[in-house]
Amino acid sequence: GWTFTYVEASSQEQQDAAIQQMLAAGEKPIGVVLNPVSGAAAVASEMAMKDAGIPVVILNQVPSAEQKDLFVAYGGVNDYLSGVNAAQLLIAGAKKAGVELGDGLVVNTVAGHTAAQQRVAGFSDEMKKSFPEGSEILADVNSGGYLEKEGYSVGSQIIPANKGKFNWVYGVNDALAYGAMTAAKEGGLTPGKDVLFVGGTCMNAT
């Protein structure tokens, strides 16, 4: 006998607007399951729902310390470990291809996206521990989205700008990595030979 309403938003502003509209209409659901577009930027909406007495369950992005009193439960993955695993997969791929890892590029997603920040932190820590000494991230660029087209857009900028200086690319999700791979191919690079690519998680449709 429950009524379930699903609202999709492509930006934190859209998500905040939907929540404000719900509150302004005087609606008081028994709870809200929130998948923040940007974890840190969602705090204002979470505070508003708490003030309205609406329990919140957060998905996907591990809440920050300042959010600890704003939700009743969290369900999601360990994104730091996802980044560690991506670095380990890159190491294994380089060994199989007979490539010594050097410097690389990171194709990131929306600025302030907590999950992506944690993935990059895990990747960076594993890189410092296990990559050849001196390996660095030459560029870590936010794409403003999650899909292949955003990965392609960022890849089209940072791959030519760093040509000859890197031999790996980490996309914080698989779609971004795939988009950057397409950009590399168009730039005359052969994935798996000239440059190695590794994704994270969340393969999104184009």
N, C-alpha and C positions, 0 to 999 in steps of 0.2 A: 503493500500500500504506500510505498514511498514514491515521491516524485523527484526525479533526478534531472538537473539542468546542466548542460555542458556548454561552456563558453570558451572559445579559442581566441587567443591574441598573439599577434606577431611582434609586439613590442611591449615593454613594461608600461608605457603610457596608455596603450589600449587596455591592458589588464587592469591598471589602476582605475581607468574610467569606468570599466564594467563593474568593478567593486563599488565605486562611489555611486553609480547608478542604482545598484542593488540596495545600498544603504539609504539613499535618498528616497527610494520608493517605499521604505519602511519594511522591506522584506527581512525576515529573520529565520533563515534556514537552521536546521539542527546542527549543521556544520558545513564547512567549506574545505574541500581538498584543493590545495593550491600548488601548482607547478610554476614557480616564479620564472619569468623571462630573465630577470636579472636579480639574483639572490639578495644582494645588498640593497638595491633600489626598491625592493618590495616591502621593506620594513614599514613604511608609512601606511600602506594598505593593511598590513598585518596588525598594526597598532589600532587602526580604525575599526577593524573587525573585533579585536579584543575589547575595545571600549563599548562596542555594541553588544557584547556578550555572546559572540558567535565563535565556537571552537574552530580552530584551524589545524589541519593536517598538512604538512609540507612534504612535497615530493621532489626527488631528483637532485637538488642542490643542498648539501649539508648546511644547516643554518649556522650563522655566525654567533658569537657569544652574546651580542646585543639582542639577538632574537630569542634567547632562551625562555623568556616568559611570554612569548607571543604565540606559541603553538602547543598542541597537546601531544603530537606524535610526528615522527619523521620516518619516511620510507624511501630508501634509495640506495645507490651503490657507493662504493669507496672510490671516489674519483682520483684521489692521490695514488692509490694502488694501480688504477687504470693507466696513469702516466708512467709509473714505474714499469709496468708490463709492456707498454709501448716502446720504451727505451730498450728493454730486454729483447723484444722481438726485432728491433732494429739491429742490435748487436748480433743476434743469431743470423739475420738476413745478410749482414755484411760479411760474416764469417763464411757463410755458404757461397756468397758471390766472390769471395777473395778480395774484398775491398776493406781498406783501413779507413775507419771513420775519422772525419776531420770536423770542420765547422758545418753548421746547418741553419735551417730556417724553420720558423714556427708559423703556421697559418692558424690564427686564433679565431674565436667567434665574437659574440657581442661583448663589448666592454662591460666589466662588472659581473660577468657571468661566473658565479662562484665555482661551479663544477669545472669549467675550463681553466680557471686560475689554479685549482687544485691539481688538475691533470698536468699542467705545465710545471708546477712545483715538483710533483713526483718525477716527471721526466727529467727535469733539471738536476735533481738530487742524484738520480741513478746515473745520469750522464757524467756528473762530476766524479762519481765513484768508479764507473766502469768503462767509460770511453778513454781513448788515448789522451794523455796529458796535454792540456792546451786547447782541447776542443771547446768551441764556443757557439752560442746562438747568435748569429749575425743580425737577425731580425725576428721580432715577435710582433706580428701585426694583427689587429682586430679587423675582422671582415664585416661586421655589422649584421651577420646572419649565420645560418647553419647549413646551407645547401651547397650543392656543387657549383652553382653560378657564383656564389660569394667566394668560394675557394679558388675558382678560376680567375675572378677579378683580382684578388690579392696576389695569387701566383703570377699573374701577368705583369704585376708591378715589381715584386721583390725578386723573382727569378732572374729576369734580365739585368736588374740593378746589381745583382751579386754574382753574375755569371763568372765561372772559373774560381770562385772563392768557397764554394760549398759542395758537399756531396751527399747530403741527406735533407729531407723535409719531413717535419712532423705536423700532421693535421690533427687538431684536437678532437675532431670526429672524422669518420671515414669519408663522408661526403665532401668535406673541405679538402681532405687529402687527395681525393679523386679529381676534384676540380683543379687543384694545383698541378696534378700530374698531367692533365690535359694541356695546361698552359706550358708546362715544360716540354712536352712533345712538340707543340707548335713552335717552341723556341729552338728546336733542333737537338734536344737532349733525349737520351734513351733511358727511361726508367729501368732500374735494375742493373744498369751498366754505368752510365754517367752520374746518375743520382739515385739514391734509394729513398723510397717513400714508406711512411708508416702512418696508420690512422689511429684513432682512439676507440670510439664507440659510436652508437647512434647513427647508423647509415640512413640518411634521409633521402626521400625521393627528390628529384630535380624540380 
